[in-house]
Amino acid sequence: MARTRAADYEAKRSHLLRTAAPLFARHGYDRTSLAMIAVAAGVSKGLVYHYYPDKDAVLADIIRRHLAELIEVVTAAATPDGRAPERRLAEMAAALLAAYRDADAEHQVQVAHLRLLPDPVQRELKEMERVLVTLFAEALTAVEPRLAGDRRLLKPLTMSLFGMLNWAFLWFREDGAMTRAEYAALAARMVVLGAREAAGGAAAGGRRAAEVALRRAAPAVRPRRSPPRRGAS
């Protein structure tokens, strides 16, 4: 007969993950041990092993849960409901930054340590990251439809927005001159303006290239020379 889980199983596991994330962020993966996590969490090392067989499993679950939470809040903010596309994109960015508010350690662990996990686990987690990227790429395309199908522009623009949001933890202060929502709106606006300029330039460049190609393909037409008139001196 299978053992039933204790009523507080998930609460204890969440406590371990919330304790482990700052340790990984502060000390790095190599210098953080399960024993350190147990001491910081105020539990026995044996209890940690009850939940996780090794340090990789702890690290993977920190990132997995963090990404799942980000996907949930961004998906909710991305739901089409009649908002202007620009506002929807800004509110998606604000939702992402709000989710980072109490998860700076988890975010740092994701950015710095995901690459240390076994390949199958990396593939799983990177697929979750792609879900987030796709949500923002689709929202950006809704703002600037000329980006649709233009991977040359869409991916750099989408990742530029992620870059501004993902690295804000390095400098952003809650008591600063700008709120998270205001900064998210600013970042989204900068990318939207860049997207419109880039898409417009690409369209204009495409038209110019087509015109040049047509001129090159057209046969050269030389002016006809009138035959000399007889008797002309």
Accessible surface in RSA format (square Angstrom, percent):
REM  Atomic radii and reference values for relative SASA: ProtOr
REM  Chains: A
REM  Algorithm: Lee & Richards
REM  Probe-radius: 1.40
REM  Slices: 20
REM RES _ NUM      All-atoms   Total-Side   Main-Chain    Non-polar    All polar
REM                ABS   REL    ABS   REL    ABS   REL    ABS   REL    ABS   REL
RES MET A   1   232.21 120.3 146.07  96.7  86.14 205.1 122.58 104.2 109.63 145.2
RES ALA A   2    89.47  82.3  64.53  99.6  24.94  56.7  75.14 105.8  14.33  38.0
RES ARG A   3   210.65  88.4 179.94  91.7  30.71  73.1  84.27 115.2 126.38  76.6
RES THR A   4   122.15  86.9  94.15  95.5  28.00  66.7  69.24  93.0  52.91  80.0
RES ARG A   5   159.27  66.9 129.14  65.8  30.12  71.7  51.19  70.0 108.08  65.5
RES ALA A   6    63.61  58.5  42.87  66.2  20.74  47.2  54.16  76.3   9.45  25.0
RES ALA A   7   118.90 109.3  69.08 106.6  49.82 113.3  81.36 114.6  37.53  99.4
RES ASP A   8    59.43  41.6  55.51  55.2   3.92   9.3  32.23  75.8  27.20  27.1
RES TYR A   9    27.68  12.9  27.49  15.6   0.18   0.5  13.33  10.0  14.34  17.7
RES GLU A  10    78.40  45.0  77.37  58.5   1.03   2.4  63.89 123.6  14.51  11.8
RES ALA A  11    63.80  58.7  49.66  76.6  14.14  32.2  58.36  82.2   5.45  14.4
RES LYS A  12    84.39  41.2  82.07  50.4   2.31   5.5  41.12  37.0  43.27  46.1
RES ARG A  13    51.49  21.6  51.49  26.2   0.00   0.0   0.00   0.0  51.49  31.2
RES SER A  14    25.14  21.2  24.10  32.2   1.04   2.4  12.03  25.6  13.11  18.4
RES HIS A  15    72.97  39.9  72.97  50.7   0.00   0.0  54.70  56.4  18.27  21.3
RES LEU A  16     3.15   1.8   3.15   2.3   0.00   0.0   3.15   2.2   0.00   0.0
RES LEU A  17     9.91   5.5   9.29   6.6   0.62   1.6   9.47   6.6   0.45   1.2
RES ARG A  18   144.17  60.5 135.30  69.0   8.88  21.1  64.89  88.7  79.28  48.0
RES THR A  19    22.76  16.2  13.69  13.9   9.06  21.6  14.36  19.3   8.40  12.7
RES ALA A  20     0.00   0.0   0.00   0.0   0.00   0.0   0.00   0.0   0.00   0.0
RES ALA A  21     0.00   0.0   0.00   0.0   0.00   0.0   0.00   0.0   0.00   0.0
RES PRO A  22    44.08  32.1  41.99  38.3   2.09   7.6  43.33  35.8   0.76   4.7
RES LEU A  23    17.39   9.7  17.39  12.4   0.00   0.0  17.39  12.2   0.00   0.0
RES PHE A  24     0.10   0.1   0.00   0.0   0.10   0.3   0.00   0.0   0.10   0.3
RES ALA A  25    33.70  31.0   7.00  10.8  26.70  60.7   9.76  13.7  23.94  63.4
RES ARG A  26   156.30  65.6 124.02  63.2  32.28  76.8  61.13  83.5  95.17  57.7
RES HIS A  27    58.88  32.2  57.76  40.2   1.11   2.8  32.63  33.6  26.24  30.5
RES GLY A  28    18.85  23.2   0.00   N/A  18.85  23.2  17.47  47.9   1.38   3.1
RES TYR A  29    31.81  14.9  29.41  16.7   2.40   6.3  21.86  16.4   9.95  12.3
RES ASP A  30   125.31  87.8  97.81  97.4  27.50  65.0  31.16  73.3  94.15  93.9
RES ARG A  31   172.61  72.5 154.69  78.9  17.92  42.7  72.26  98.8 100.34  60.8
RES THR A  32     0.83   0.6   0.00   0.0   0.83   2.0   0.34   0.5   0.49   0.7
RES SER A  33    45.97  38.8  43.83  58.5   2.14   4.9  41.04  87.4   4.93   6.9
RES LEU A  34    13.66   7.6  10.46   7.5   3.20   8.0  10.46   7.3   3.20   8.6
RES ALA A  35    41.16  37.8  39.67  61.2   1.49   3.4  40.64  57.2   0.51   1.4
RES MET A  36    65.18  33.8  58.33  38.6   6.85  16.3  50.16  42.6  15.02  19.9
RES ILE A  37     0.86   0.5   0.86   0.6   0.00   0.0   0.86   0.6   0.00   0.0
RES ALA A  38     3.63   3.3   3.63   5.6   0.00   0.0   3.63   5.1   0.00   0.0
RES VAL A  39   123.40  81.2 105.19  95.2  18.21  43.9 110.62  96.1  12.79  34.7
RES ALA A  40    57.47  52.8  19.76  30.5  37.71  85.8  30.41  42.8  27.06  71.7
RES ALA A  41    10.77   9.9   0.00   0.0  10.77  24.5   1.01   1.4   9.76  25.9
RES GLY A  42    67.28  83.0   0.00   N/A  67.28  83.0  35.80  98.3  31.47  70.5
RES VAL A  43    42.42  27.9  21.76  19.7  20.66  49.8  31.53  27.4  10.89  29.5
RES SER A  44    73.24  61.9  56.35  75.2  16.89  38.9  52.98 112.8  20.26  28.4
RES LYS A  45   100.78  49.2  94.27  57.8   6.51  15.5  45.01  40.5  55.77  59.4
RES GLY A  46    49.92  61.6   0.00   N/A  49.92  61.6  37.11 101.8  12.81  28.7
RES LEU A  47    47.27  26.3  42.29  30.3   4.98  12.5  45.66  32.1   1.61   4.3
RES VAL A  48     0.79   0.5   0.79   0.7   0.00   0.0   0.79   0.7   0.00   0.0
RES TYR A  49   105.95  49.5  89.13  50.7  16.82  43.8  60.50  45.5  45.45  56.0
RES HIS A  50    98.00  53.6  69.07  48.0  28.93  74.0  43.62  45.0  54.38  63.3
RES TYR A  51    22.21  10.4   5.07   2.9  17.14  44.6   0.98   0.7  21.23  26.2
RES TYR A  52     9.97   4.7   9.77   5.6   0.20   0.5   9.88   7.4   0.09   0.1
RES PRO A  53    99.47  72.5  79.28  72.3  20.19  73.4  85.35  70.5  14.12  87.7
RES ASP A  54    68.47  48.0  67.16  66.8   1.31   3.1  29.50  69.4  38.96  38.9
RES LYS A  55    43.50  21.2  41.18  25.3   2.32   5.5  24.56  22.1  18.94  20.2
RES ASP A  56    44.61  31.2  43.42  43.2   1.19   2.8  12.55  29.5  32.06  32.0
RES ALA A  57    28.05  25.8  17.85  27.5  10.21  23.2  26.05  36.7   2.00   5.3
RES VAL A  58     1.58   1.0   1.58   1.4   0.00   0.0   1.58   1.4   0.00   0.0
RES LEU A  59     0.10   0.1   0.10   0.1   0.00   0.0   0.10   0.1   0.00   0.0
RES ALA A  60     5.47   5.0   5.47   8.4   0.00   0.0   5.47   7.7   0.00   0.0
RES ASP A  61    11.95   8.4  11.95  11.9   0.00   0.0   2.91   6.9   9.04   9.0
RES ILE A  62     3.30   1.9   0.63   0.5   2.68   6.4   2.32   1.7   0.98   2.7
RES ILE A  63     0.00   0.0   0.00   0.0   0.00   0.0   0.00   0.0   0.00   0.0
RES ARG A  64    75.58  31.7  75.58  38.5   0.00   0.0  38.86  53.1  36.71  22.3
RES ARG A  65    62.27  26.1  59.74  30.5   2.53   6.0  35.10  48.0  27.17  16.5
RES HIS A  66     3.75   2.0   1.51   1.1   2.24   5.7   1.45   1.5   2.30   2.7
RES LEU A  67     0.00   0.0   0.00   0.0   0.00   0.0   0.00   0.0   0.00   0.0
RES ALA A  68    47.40  43.6  39.99  61.7   7.40  16.8  42.53  59.9   4.87  12.9
RES GLU A  69    99.18  56.9  98.24  74.3   0.94   2.2  34.99  67.7  64.19  52.4
RES LEU A  70     2.08   1.2   2.08   1.5   0.00   0.0   2.08   1.5   0.00   0.0
RES ILE A  71    33.79  19.2  33.79  25.2   0.00   0.0  33.79  24.3   0.00   0.0
RES GLU A  72   123.26  70.8 114.55  86.7   8.71  20.7  43.78  84.7  79.49  64.9
RES VAL A  73    53.84  35.4  49.10  44.4   4.74  11.4  51.88  45.1   1.96   5.3
RES VAL A  74     0.00   0.0   0.00   0.0   0.00   0.0   0.00   0.0   0.00   0.0
RES THR A  75    63.96  45.5  62.50  63.4   1.46   3.5  58.35  78.4   5.61   8.5
RES ALA A  76    70.82  65.1  49.72  76.7  21.10  48.0  57.22  80.6  13.59  36.0
RES ALA A  77    18.24  16.8   8.49  13.1   9.75  22.2  17.59  24.8   0.65   1.7
RES ALA A  78    10.12   9.3   8.15  12.6   1.97   4.5   8.34  11.8   1.78   4.7
RES THR A  79    75.72  53.9  71.47  72.5   4.25  10.1  59.31  79.7  16.41  24.8
RES PRO A  80   108.46  79.0  88.13  80.3  20.33  73.9  90.40  74.6  18.06 112.2
RES ASP A  81    98.26  68.8  58.36  58.1  39.90  94.4  41.35  97.3  56.91  56.8
RES GLY A  82    82.34 101.5   0.00   N/A  82.34 101.5  41.90 115.0  40.44  90.6
RES ARG A  83    48.33  20.3  26.18  13.3  22.15  52.7  22.82  31.2  25.51  15.5
RES ALA A  84    55.62  51.1  43.18  66.6  12.44  28.3  49.76  70.1   5.86  15.5
RES PRO A  85    51.30  37.4  49.83  45.4   1.48   5.4  50.75  41.9   0.55   3.4
RES GLU A  86    60.82  34.9  56.61  42.8   4.21  10.0  30.55  59.1  30.27  24.7
RES ARG A  87   141.05  59.2 134.32  68.5   6.73  16.0  44.57  60.9  96.48  58.5
RES ARG A  88    36.66  15.4  36.66  18.7   0.00   0.0   1.43   2.0  35.23  21.4
RES LEU A  89     0.15   0.1   0.15   0.1   0.00   0.0   0.15   0.1   0.00   0.0
RES ALA A  90    19.71  18.1  18.91  29.2   0.80   1.8  19.13  26.9   0.59   1.6
RES GLU A  91    57.21  32.8  54.10  40.9   3.11   7.4  29.91  57.8  27.31  22.3
RES MET A  92     0.00   0.0   0.00   0.0   0.00   0.0   0.00   0.0   0.00   0.0
RES ALA A  93     0.00   0.0   0.00   0.0   0.00   0.0   0.00   0.0   0.00   0.0
RES ALA A  94    22.00  20.2  19.54  30.2   2.46   5.6  19.83  27.9   2.17   5.8
RES ALA A  95    22.38  20.6  12.70  19.6   9.68  22.0  20.63  29.1   1.75   4.6
RES LEU A  96     0.04   0.0   0.04   0.0   0.00   0.0   0.04   0.0   0.00   0.0
RES LEU A  97     3.65   2.0   3.65   2.6   0.00   0.0   3.65   2.6   0.00   0.0
RES ALA A  98    48.11  44.2  38.50  59.4   9.61  21.8  38.83  54.7   9.28  24.6
RES ALA A  99    29.39  27.0   6.01   9.3  23.38  53.2  18.35  25.8  11.03  29.2
RES TYR A 100    10.41   4.9  10.41   5.9   0.00   0.0   6.13   4.6   4.28   5.3
RES ARG A 101   111.32  46.7  97.31  49.6  14.02  33.4  33.96  46.4  77.36  46.9
RES ASP A 102   132.50  92.8  99.23  98.8  33.27  78.7  43.43 102.2  89.07  88.8
RES ALA A 103    11.37  10.5  10.90  16.8   0.46   1.1  11.37  16.0   0.00   0.0
RES ASP A 104    48.90  34.3  47.08  46.9   1.82   4.3  17.08  40.2  31.82  31.7
RES ALA A 105    18.58  17.1  15.35  23.7   3.23   7.3  15.77  22.2   2.81   7.4
RES GLU A 106    31.81  18.3  31.81  24.1   0.00   0.0  11.92  23.0  19.90  16.2
RES HIS A 107     1.23   0.7   1.23   0.9   0.00   0.0   1.23   1.3   0.00   0.0
RES GLN A 108    59.20  33.1  56.95  41.6   2.24   5.3   9.50  20.2  49.70  37.7
RES VAL A 109     0.22   0.1   0.00   0.0   0.22   0.5   0.22   0.2   0.00   0.0
RES GLN A 110    19.38  10.8  17.13  12.5   2.25   5.4   0.35   0.7  19.03  14.4
RES VAL A 111    56.86  37.4  29.25  26.5  27.60  66.5  35.09  30.5  21.77  59.0
RES ALA A 112    44.17  40.6  36.94  57.0   7.23  16.4  43.84  61.7   0.33   0.9
RES HIS A 113    21.55  11.8  21.55  15.0   0.00   0.0  17.36  17.9   4.18   4.9
RES LEU A 114     9.63   5.4   9.50   6.8   0.12   0.3   9.50   6.7   0.12   0.3
RES ARG A 115   166.96  70.1 150.01  76.5  16.94  40.3  60.21  82.3 106.75  64.7
RES LEU A 116    71.92  40.1  46.29  33.1  25.64  64.4  50.04  35.1  21.89  58.9
RES LEU A 117     5.10   2.8   0.40   0.3   4.70  11.8   0.53   0.4   4.57  12.3
RES PRO A 118    62.00  45.2  49.15  44.8  12.85  46.7  61.66  50.9   0.34   2.1
RES ASP A 119    92.48  64.8  87.42  87.0   5.06  12.0  17.25  40.6  75.24  75.0
RES PRO A 120    83.96  61.2  75.23  68.6   8.73  31.7  76.36  63.0   7.60  47.3
RES VAL A 121    35.90  23.6  34.87  31.6   1.03   2.5  35.86  31.2   0.04   0.1
RES GLN A 122    21.62  12.1  21.62  15.8   0.00   0.0   3.00   6.4  18.63  14.1
RES ARG A 123   148.17  62.2 144.58  73.7   3.59   8.6  71.73  98.0  76.45  46.3
RES GLU A 124    72.89  41.8  62.36  47.2  10.53  25.1  44.11  85.3  28.78  23.5
RES LEU A 125     0.00   0.0   0.00   0.0   0.00   0.0   0.00   0.0   0.00   0.0
RES LYS A 126    83.77  40.9  83.26  51.1   0.51   1.2  39.91  35.9  43.86  46.7
RES GLU A 127    89.62  51.5  89.62  67.8   0.00   0.0  43.18  83.5  46.44  37.9
RES MET A 128    34.61  17.9  34.25  22.7   0.36   0.9  30.82  26.2   3.79   5.0
RES GLU A 129    48.95  28.1  47.95  36.3   1.00   2.4  17.43  33.7  31.53  25.7
RES ARG A 130   124.19  52.1 123.64  63.0   0.55   1.3  62.41  85.3  61.78  37.4
RES VAL A 131    58.23  38.3  54.86  49.7   3.36   8.1  57.92  50.3   0.30   0.8
RES LEU A 132     7.38   4.1   7.38   5.3   0.00   0.0   7.38   5.2   0.00   0.0
RES VAL A 133    39.40  25.9  39.40  35.7   0.00   0.0  39.40  34.2   0.00   0.0
RES THR A 134    66.86  47.6  64.40  65.3   2.46   5.9  42.16  56.6  24.70  37.3
RES LEU A 135    32.87  18.3  30.55  21.9   2.33   5.8  30.64  21.5   2.23   6.0
RES PHE A 136     1.63   0.8   1.12   0.7   0.51   1.3   1.12   0.7   0.51   1.5
RES ALA A 137    15.88  14.6  15.72  24.3   0.16   0.4  15.88  22.4   0.00   0.0
RES GLU A 138   107.39  61.7  98.07  74.2   9.32  22.2  44.67  86.4  62.72  51.2
RES ALA A 139     1.17   1.1   0.43   0.7   0.74   1.7   0.43   0.6   0.74   2.0
RES LEU A 140     1.62   0.9   1.62   1.2   0.00   0.0   1.62   1.1   0.00   0.0
RES THR A 141    27.90  19.8  27.05  27.4   0.85   2.0  24.58  33.0   3.32   5.0
RES ALA A 142    41.44  38.1  20.31  31.3  21.13  48.1  31.27  44.0  10.17  26.9
RES VAL A 143    11.28   7.4   0.00   0.0  11.28  27.2   0.42   0.4  10.86  29.5
RES GLU A 144     9.54   5.5   9.54   7.2   0.00   0.0   0.00   0.0   9.54   7.8
RES PRO A 145    93.19  67.9  85.06  77.5   8.13  29.5  85.38  70.5   7.81  48.5
RES ARG A 146   127.32  53.5 102.80  52.4  24.52  58.4  60.90  83.2  66.42  40.3
RES LEU A 147     0.00   0.0   0.00   0.0   0.00   0.0   0.00   0.0   0.00   0.0
RES ALA A 148    65.04  59.8  42.33  65.3  22.70  51.6  44.89  63.2  20.14  53.4
RES GLY A 149    84.03 103.6   0.00   N/A  84.03 103.6  45.04 123.6  38.99  87.3
RES ASP A 150    36.31  25.4  31.17  31.0   5.14  12.2  16.71  39.3  19.60  19.5
RES ARG A 151   166.43  69.9 158.78  80.9   7.65  18.2  70.10  95.8  96.33  58.4
RES ARG A 152   164.25  69.0 142.92  72.9  21.33  50.8  85.54 116.9  78.71  47.7
RES LEU A 153    23.93  13.3  23.84  17.1   0.09   0.2  23.93  16.8   0.01   0.0
RES LEU A 154    31.11  17.3  31.11  22.3   0.00   0.0  31.11  21.8   0.00   0.0
RES LYS A 155   104.22  50.8  99.58  61.1   4.64  11.0  59.39  53.5  44.83  47.8
RES PRO A 156    71.65  52.2  62.26  56.8   9.39  34.1  70.52  58.2   1.13   7.0
RES LEU A 157    24.59  13.7  24.24  17.3   0.35   0.9  24.57  17.3   0.02   0.0
RES THR A 158     1.52   1.1   1.02   1.0   0.50   1.2   1.51   2.0   0.01   0.0
RES MET A 159    82.08  42.5  75.11  49.7   6.97  16.6  73.45  62.4   8.63  11.4
RES SER A 160    58.26  49.2  46.03  61.4  12.23  28.2  27.29  58.1  30.97  43.4
RES LEU A 161     1.61   0.9   1.61   1.2   0.00   0.0   1.61   1.1   0.00   0.0
RES PHE A 162    12.02   6.0  11.94   7.4   0.08   0.2  12.02   7.3   0.00   0.0
RES GLY A 163    29.00  35.8   0.00   N/A  29.00  35.8  25.16  69.0   3.84   8.6
RES MET A 164    50.81  26.3  42.03  27.8   8.78  20.9  38.39  32.6  12.42  16.5
RES LEU A 165     1.12   0.6   0.72   0.5   0.40   1.0   0.72   0.5   0.40   1.1
RES ASN A 166    29.60  20.4  29.30  28.3   0.30   0.7   1.28   3.1  28.33  27.4
RES TRP A 167   118.17  47.4 117.10  56.7   1.07   2.5  94.35  50.3  23.82  38.6
RES ALA A 168     3.16   2.9   3.11   4.8   0.05   0.1   3.11   4.4   0.05   0.1
RES PHE A 169    44.03  22.0  20.72  12.8  23.31  60.7  27.76  16.8  16.27  46.6
RES LEU A 170   111.46  62.1  86.98  62.2  24.48  61.5  89.63  62.9  21.83  58.8
RES TRP A 171   132.53  53.2 119.09  57.6  13.44  31.5 109.04  58.1  23.48  38.1
RES PHE A 172    19.97  10.0   9.71   6.0  10.26  26.7   9.71   5.9  10.26  29.4
RES ARG A 173   139.54  58.6 133.61  68.1   5.93  14.1  57.81  79.0  81.73  49.5
RES GLU A 174   101.79  58.4  71.49  54.1  30.30  72.1  62.03 120.0  39.76  32.5
RES ASP A 175   134.73  94.4  98.30  97.8  36.43  86.1  50.49 118.8  84.24  84.0
RES GLY A 176    43.56  53.7   0.00   N/A  43.56  53.7  24.72  67.8  18.84  42.2
RES ALA A 177   118.02 108.5  67.25 103.8  50.78 115.5  80.08 112.8  37.94 100.5
RES MET A 178    74.52  38.6  70.14  46.4   4.37  10.4  67.70  57.6   6.82   9.0
RES THR A 179    76.49  54.4  71.56  72.6   4.92  11.7  73.70  99.0   2.79   4.2
RES ARG A 180    24.54  10.3  22.14  11.3   2.40   5.7   5.36   7.3  19.18  11.6
RES ALA A 181    58.29  53.6  51.82  80.0   6.47  14.7  52.48  73.9   5.81  15.4
RES GLU A 182    92.27  53.0  84.35  63.8   7.92  18.9  38.66  74.8  53.61  43.8
RES TYR A 183    19.75   9.2  19.75  11.2   0.00   0.0  10.85   8.2   8.90  11.0
RES ALA A 184     0.00   0.0   0.00   0.0   0.00   0.0   0.00   0.0   0.00   0.0
RES ALA A 185    44.93  41.3  41.45  64.0   3.48   7.9  41.79  58.9   3.14   8.3
RES LEU A 186    77.10  42.9  72.29  51.7   4.81  12.1  76.58  53.8   0.52   1.4
RES ALA A 187     0.00   0.0   0.00   0.0   0.00   0.0   0.00   0.0   0.00   0.0
RES ALA A 188     2.71   2.5   2.71   4.2   0.00   0.0   2.71   3.8   0.00   0.0
RES ARG A 189   116.16  48.8 113.01  57.6   3.15   7.5  47.70  65.2  68.47  41.5
RES MET A 190    88.16  45.7  77.12  51.0  11.05  26.3  41.82  35.6  46.34  61.4
RES VAL A 191     6.96   4.6   3.38   3.1   3.59   8.6   6.96   6.1   0.00   0.0
RES VAL A 192     3.25   2.1   3.25   2.9   0.00   0.0   3.25   2.8   0.00   0.0
RES LEU A 193    88.97  49.5  84.43  60.4   4.53  11.4  84.91  59.6   4.05  10.9
RES GLY A 194    29.58  36.5   0.00   N/A  29.58  36.5  26.38  72.4   3.20   7.2
RES ALA A 195     0.00   0.0   0.00   0.0   0.00   0.0   0.00   0.0   0.00   0.0
RES ARG A 196    78.97  33.2  74.91  38.2   4.05   9.7  34.43  47.1  44.54  27.0
RES GLU A 197   139.38  80.0 125.24  94.7  14.14  33.7  51.94 100.5  87.44  71.4
RES ALA A 198    32.77  30.1  19.11  29.5  13.65  31.1  29.78  41.9   2.98   7.9
RES ALA A 199     3.75   3.4   0.60   0.9   3.15   7.2   1.94   2.7   1.81   4.8
RES GLY A 200    21.72  26.8   0.00   N/A  21.72  26.8  17.87  49.0   3.85   8.6
RES GLY A 201    40.47  49.9   0.00   N/A  40.47  49.9  33.36  91.6   7.11  15.9
RES ALA A 202    35.20  32.4  14.17  21.9  21.04  47.9  25.03  35.2  10.17  27.0
RES ALA A 203    36.34  33.4  22.05  34.0  14.29  32.5  34.10  48.0   2.23   5.9
RES ALA A 204    23.66  21.8  22.80  35.2   0.86   2.0  23.34  32.9   0.32   0.9
RES GLY A 205    25.19  31.1   0.00   N/A  25.19  31.1  20.73  56.9   4.46  10.0
RES GLY A 206    40.93  50.5   0.00   N/A  40.93  50.5  33.56  92.1   7.37  16.5
RES ARG A 207   146.81  61.6 141.44  72.1   5.37  12.8  68.06  93.0  78.74  47.7
RES ARG A 208   144.19  60.5 143.43  73.1   0.77   1.8  65.76  89.9  78.43  47.5
RES ALA A 209    62.13  57.1  50.45  77.8  11.68  26.6  57.92  81.6   4.20  11.1
RES ALA A 210    52.15  47.9  43.99  67.9   8.15  18.5  51.40  72.4   0.74   2.0
RES GLU A 211    92.64  53.2  90.70  68.6   1.94   4.6  31.62  61.2  61.01  49.8
RES VAL A 212    49.58  32.6  49.58  44.9   0.00   0.0  49.58  43.1   0.00   0.0
RES ALA A 213    57.77  53.1  50.17  77.4   7.60  17.3  54.94  77.4   2.83   7.5
RES LEU A 214   127.32  70.9 123.41  88.3   3.91   9.8 124.00  87.1   3.32   8.9
RES ARG A 215   159.64  67.0 140.14  71.4  19.50  46.4  75.08 102.6  84.56  51.2
RES ARG A 216   201.26  84.5 166.75  85.0  34.51  82.2  63.36  86.6 137.89  83.6
RES ALA A 217    83.51  76.8  48.69  75.1  34.82  79.2  59.76  84.2  23.75  62.9
RES ALA A 218    59.02  54.3  41.85  64.6  17.17  39.1  47.77  67.3  11.25  29.8
RES PRO A 219   112.39  81.9  95.18  86.8  17.21  62.6 106.10  87.6   6.28  39.1
RES ALA A 220    96.91  89.1  59.54  91.9  37.37  85.0  69.42  97.8  27.49  72.8
RES VAL A 221   135.65  89.3 103.83  94.0  31.82  76.7 106.64  92.7  29.01  78.7
RES ARG A 222   204.18  85.7 188.20  95.9  15.98  38.0  63.65  87.0 140.52  85.2
RES PRO A 223   120.23  87.6 101.24  92.3  18.99  69.0 112.26  92.7   7.97  49.5
RES ARG A 224   234.25  98.4 200.69 102.3  33.56  79.9  83.86 114.6 150.39  91.1
RES ARG A 225   222.71  93.5 193.45  98.6  29.25  69.7  74.60 101.9 148.11  89.8
RES SER A 226   102.33  86.5  74.41  99.3  27.92  64.3  40.04  85.3  62.29  87.3
RES PRO A 227   110.32  80.4  96.47  87.9  13.85  50.4 102.67  84.8   7.65  47.5
RES PRO A 228   126.85  92.4 102.19  93.2  24.66  89.6 114.00  94.1  12.84  79.8
RES ARG A 229   200.65  84.2 185.54  94.6  15.11  36.0  75.12 102.7 125.53  76.1
RES ARG A 230   242.63 101.9 208.16 106.1  34.47  82.1  85.23 116.5 157.40  95.4
RES GLY A 231    83.81 103.4   0.00   N/A  83.81 103.4  43.47 119.3  40.34  90.4
RES ALA A 232    67.42  62.0  30.76  47.5  36.67  83.4  40.50  57.0  26.93  71.3
RES SER A 233   160.78 135.9  84.84 113.2  75.94 174.9  85.69 182.5  75.08 105.2
END  Absolute sums over single chains surface
CHAIN  1 A    14317.3      11574.9       2742.4       8481.6       5835.7
END  Absolute sums over all chains
TOTAL         14317.3      11574.9       2742.4       8481.6       5835.7
